[in-house]
Amino acid sequence: MAPPIRILGIDPGLRKTGWGIVISEGSKLSFVACGCIESDGTLPLGQRLRQLHEGLNKVLAAHRPHEAAVEETFINRDPQSALKLGQARGIALVVPALAGLDVAEYAANLVKKTVVGVGHADKKQVQAMIRVLLPKAETSSADAADALAVAICHAQHRGMKALVAQMRVAG
C-alpha cells in the first residue's frame, strides 16, 4: 500500500482563492483543513496578488502538502476579468511549484464529474458530495468546497497520471 499523500486543492480567484487539504491513503480520503484567502478589492492588482501569494504560502507552511492541484478556469466573456483571473491562477500555480510540489491541473468539468458524477453539477451539488465524501469537512464557503473537490479529483486521478508518465518514459 502506498504511503499517505497530503494533497492541496486550489480553486483560484482574485477576490477569493479557495484551498483544501485532504489525505489520500489508497482509496481512503480524510479531511484535514480548508478555507479561503481573500484579497482586498480596494488595493491595486499587484498588492492583491501579493495577498494571495502570502496566503498560499501560509497554507503551505501550516499543512505541508506533498502535492497540489489547481482547477483550470474557463474563459470569461469579459477580457479584463479573464486576464485578472489568469493572474490569480498564476499565483495558485507558482506558489506550490516554488515550494517544490508537483502541481496538477484539472478542468472544472472533470472535477465535478469525479466528485458528483456529473460534469455540469452546480455548486450546491458539489458541496453536498463534499459532505458525503469528507463527513468531517466544515466548508466555510463554496470556494473552499470547490478546492476540496479539486483535491479529491487529484486523489482519484494521480495514480493514472503517474502510470501514463511511466509508460511515456518506457516506450
C-alpha positions as CSV (number, residue, x, y, z in Angstrom):
1,M,0.0,0.0,0.0
2,A,1.2,3.5,-0.9
3,P,2.1,5.9,1.9
4,P,-0.5,8.6,2.8
5,I,-0.3,11.7,0.5
6,R,-1.3,15.1,1.7
7,I,-2.9,17.0,-1.2
8,L,-3.6,20.7,-1.5
9,G,-6.5,21.6,-3.8
10,I,-6.8,25.2,-5.0
11,D,-9.8,27.0,-6.6
12,P,-8.2,30.2,-7.9
13,G,-9.9,33.5,-7.8
14,L,-8.7,37.1,-7.5
15,R,-11.3,38.0,-4.9
16,K,-11.3,34.6,-3.1
17,T,-9.0,31.7,-3.6
18,G,-10.3,28.6,-2.0
19,W,-8.0,25.9,-0.6
20,G,-8.5,22.5,0.8
21,I,-6.2,19.8,2.2
22,V,-7.0,16.1,2.1
23,I,-5.0,13.0,2.9
24,S,-5.2,10.2,0.4
25,E,-4.3,6.7,1.6
26,G,-5.1,4.1,-1.0
27,S,-8.8,4.7,-1.7
28,K,-9.5,6.3,1.7
29,L,-9.8,10.1,1.9
30,S,-9.5,12.2,5.1
31,F,-10.3,15.8,5.6
32,V,-7.5,18.0,7.0
33,A,-8.5,21.6,6.6
34,C,-9.9,24.2,4.2
35,G,-10.5,27.9,3.8
36,C,-10.4,30.9,1.7
37,I,-7.7,33.5,1.0
38,E,-9.3,36.9,0.3
39,S,-7.7,39.9,-1.4
40,D,-8.7,43.4,-0.6
41,G,-10.6,44.7,-3.6
42,T,-9.7,48.3,-2.8
43,L,-6.0,47.7,-3.3
44,P,-4.1,47.8,-6.6
45,L,-3.8,44.5,-8.5
46,G,-0.2,43.9,-7.6
47,Q,-1.0,44.1,-3.9
48,R,-4.0,41.8,-4.2
49,L,-1.8,39.2,-5.9
50,R,0.7,39.6,-3.1
51,Q,-2.0,38.9,-0.6
52,L,-2.9,35.7,-2.5
53,H,0.8,34.7,-2.6
54,E,1.3,35.3,1.1
55,G,-1.9,33.5,2.0
56,L,-1.0,30.4,0.0
57,N,2.5,30.4,1.5
58,K,0.9,30.3,5.0
59,V,-1.3,27.4,4.0
60,L,1.8,25.5,2.7
61,A,3.7,26.2,5.9
62,A,0.9,25.2,8.1
63,H,-0.1,22.0,6.3
64,R,3.0,20.8,4.4
65,P,1.2,19.1,1.5
66,H,3.1,16.7,-0.7
67,E,1.3,17.6,-4.0
68,A,-1.0,20.3,-5.3
69,A,-3.8,20.5,-7.8
70,V,-5.3,23.6,-9.3
71,E,-8.7,24.0,-11.1
72,E,-8.4,25.2,-14.7
73,T,-10.6,28.2,-15.4
74,F,-13.0,28.7,-18.3
75,I,-12.6,31.8,-20.4
76,N,-14.8,34.6,-19.2
77,R,-16.6,36.8,-21.7
78,D,-15.0,39.9,-20.2
79,P,-11.4,40.0,-21.3
80,Q,-10.3,42.2,-18.3
81,S,-11.8,39.8,-15.8
82,A,-10.3,36.8,-17.6
83,L,-6.9,38.4,-17.5
84,K,-7.1,39.2,-13.8
85,L,-8.3,35.7,-13.0
86,G,-5.5,34.3,-15.1
87,Q,-3.0,36.3,-13.0
88,A,-4.6,34.9,-9.8
89,R,-4.4,31.4,-11.3
90,G,-0.7,32.1,-12.0
91,I,-0.2,32.7,-8.3
92,A,-2.0,29.5,-7.5
93,L,0.3,27.5,-9.8
94,V,3.6,29.1,-8.9
95,V,3.4,29.2,-5.1
96,P,3.3,25.4,-4.7
97,A,5.7,24.9,-7.6
98,L,8.2,27.2,-5.8
99,A,7.8,25.1,-2.7
100,G,8.9,22.1,-4.7
101,L,5.5,20.4,-5.1
102,D,4.2,18.8,-8.3
103,V,1.2,20.8,-9.4
104,A,-1.5,19.1,-11.5
105,E,-4.3,20.9,-13.3
106,Y,-7.9,19.7,-13.8
107,A,-10.7,21.1,-15.9
108,A,-13.8,22.2,-13.9
109,N,-16.0,19.6,-15.6
110,L,-13.6,16.8,-14.7
111,V,-13.5,17.9,-11.1
112,K,-17.4,17.9,-11.0
113,K,-17.7,14.6,-12.8
114,T,-15.2,13.0,-10.4
115,V,-16.9,14.3,-7.3
116,V,-20.5,14.4,-8.2
117,G,-20.7,12.1,-11.2
118,V,-22.0,14.9,-13.5
119,G,-19.7,17.3,-15.4
120,H,-22.1,20.2,-15.2
121,A,-23.0,20.0,-11.5
122,D,-23.8,23.2,-9.6
123,K,-22.0,24.4,-6.5
124,K,-24.7,23.1,-4.2
125,Q,-24.3,19.6,-5.6
126,V,-20.5,19.8,-5.1
127,Q,-20.9,21.0,-1.5
128,A,-23.4,18.1,-0.8
129,M,-21.0,15.5,-2.2
130,I,-18.1,17.0,-0.2
131,R,-20.2,16.4,3.0
132,V,-20.7,12.8,1.9
133,L,-17.1,12.1,0.9
134,L,-15.5,14.0,3.7
135,P,-18.0,14.0,6.6
136,K,-15.7,15.9,9.0
137,A,-15.2,18.7,6.5
138,E,-16.6,22.1,7.6
139,T,-16.6,24.2,4.4
140,S,-16.9,27.9,5.2
141,S,-17.6,28.8,1.5
142,A,-18.3,27.4,-1.9
143,D,-14.7,28.3,-2.8
144,A,-13.4,26.1,0.0
145,A,-15.7,23.3,-1.1
146,D,-14.6,23.6,-4.7
147,A,-10.9,23.4,-3.6
148,L,-11.6,20.2,-1.7
149,A,-13.3,18.9,-4.8
150,V,-10.1,19.7,-6.8
151,A,-8.0,17.8,-4.1
152,I,-10.4,14.8,-4.3
153,C,-10.2,14.8,-8.1
154,H,-6.4,14.8,-7.9
155,A,-6.5,11.9,-5.4
156,Q,-8.6,9.9,-7.8
157,H,-6.6,10.7,-10.9
158,R,-3.0,11.0,-9.7
159,G,-2.2,7.3,-10.0
160,M,-3.4,7.2,-13.6
161,K,-1.3,10.3,-14.4
162,A,1.8,8.6,-12.9
163,L,1.2,5.4,-14.9
164,V,0.9,7.3,-18.1
165,A,4.1,9.2,-17.4
166,Q,5.9,5.9,-16.7
167,M,4.6,4.5,-20.0
168,R,5.9,7.5,-21.9
169,V,9.4,7.1,-20.4
170,A,9.5,3.4,-21.0
171,G,8.1,3.5,-24.5
